Amino acid sequence: MKKKFDIRQSIIYIAFAALFIIFSVTLRNVGVGFASVSNLMNILRQTCLVAVMAVGMTFVLGAALIDLSTGPMVACTSLICAIFVQRFGVAAGVCAGLIFGILAGMANGFLIAYLKMPPFIATLGTQTVFSGLARTMTNLQSVPITNQTFTKIFGGGNAGVIPSVFIWMVAVIVLGALLMYKMPFGRKVLAVGGNVTSARYSGINIEAIQMKVMVLMGFLCALAGILWAGRFGGGRYTLGEDSGTAVIAASVLGGTSMMGGVVSLFGAIAGALMMGMLDNALVMYGLSVYQQEIVRGLVIILAVAVSTVREKTN
């Protein structure tokens, strides 16, 4: 039987195409032009790291959880990575950053899965802890990375005309898609998010799934932090600071339900690209930083509203 087309499942792609056309036309004479190759590559570089985190957030929301600590986690990782790269080399820096992300994810997972804290409260608390840690770790000082091998591989280089961050993003998307759509783990995540009681009766270890989801989120935040450090040539406490809301908004705009059980990993990537495209256009339109914040806030409200309406109509 042929599956009936549902516009609700395609709205993010329609909106993406519509905004691209609007921005391309209205901003064609601003600077090099919105649709120029150089500007599109710039948008891609800005967006890839949010997209990497959006893959993790898709799993988190799919399990009916939430993580507010992603931004400060990225900042801490960038600083830890930078310190270790400068002192011990590339391998040590990457390993140290990833280990921190995994441990941070484990901390969130323990609070949620085993201490039964509400995810919002648990991650709001760790958000504050990680933010304070990022600010005290180097006393608000940036840590430069002069190792060109690191910066070339992790975010600062290109493979021909393709930014290295794009390659990392594609790798994460492929792995995320395999986990979500081709492996039992993805089905278990959706079962837990859809109905935790039914999932438990079916033999799924709820606590283990919740822990694994938060660890995956921590790992991908750490990877994003490492890529941020490579792209900007060092670690600093402000890196990724404003990414948390953008990551959630991208996932929800893409079709992932905040109530759990329904995800769209590729929609989340489209949502991340749309958020990056919007940020770039707002700058080209000449909006001030504060006006840009207003628009971003409205987009987040829209994302939640769309998710709510989608839930009521399903």
Phi, psi and omega in degrees: 000133182288131181288132181289136179291131179240111183297335180297330180280345183247002187299326181294322181288324176295315179296320179300312181295319181296315180295320179300316179295315181298312181293323180296322181283311186285339182245021184292335182253012179262119182060228179277355182098141183299317186273009179291154182300317182297320180289321178295323176294325177294317177299318181298315179298320181289332189266331187305320184289324174294322179296320177302315179289329180295329175299314178295320181294331177298319176293319181297309179293325178299330177270012180064036176242182174207152179228112179265357187266007188297317182300303178299330177297319177297315181298314179300316181298317181299321180289315179298314179300314181298317180298315182288324178298316181293327185266324190233353178109175187297310183301316180296320180295315180295314180297317181297317179296315181293322178297318178300315180299318179296316179295321178296318177296321177297321178298314177298316181297321179295316180298320184278310188281322189251328174268355175060033175282145175301134183306322181298313182290317182299312183281337172294320177294313180290332174302314180294319179297311182294323178296316177295322179296318180297327182278332182265340185304316180234019179056047179067012180267140174286153178241108183286152173241117182258356180287109185290332177297316180297310184294328180290318182283317188254073166101334186262350185253183179226150170253092190074242177260358184268124178298142181298330179296331178293321178296317177298319180298315180298318179299317180293319179298315180299312180296319179296320179294321177296316180296318186281317191253343185242352184238155180303330182303316180298317179296323179292321177301313181292325178294318178295317180289328181285315180199100186295326180293313178297322179297319180294319179294334179276001175098007180280133176281097186302312184298320180295319179295315179298319178296314181296322179296316181290325176294319176300318178298316179297320179297315182289327174296320178295317177299318177298320178297320178295317179292324176297316180298321178291321182292320184261004175072030178160177178252148176206158187288348181265351183296129179073008186301321184260012186279338186303310181292324179296322180294315179295314181299318180298317181294316183289318176301326182285351177116003177278131182280136175286349178269353178091162174087346180228124181225160171214094185295317180289329174296323178297321177295317177298321178296319179296317178296322179292321177297318178294320178297319180294315179301316180296317181294321180298322177294317181293330176287347178088018179289144177289168179302319183289324176293324177297321179297322178298314181296316179299319178298319178295323178295319178296317177299317178299319180299315180293321179297317179298318179297319180295314179297319179300320180295321183289330184268350179278000000 
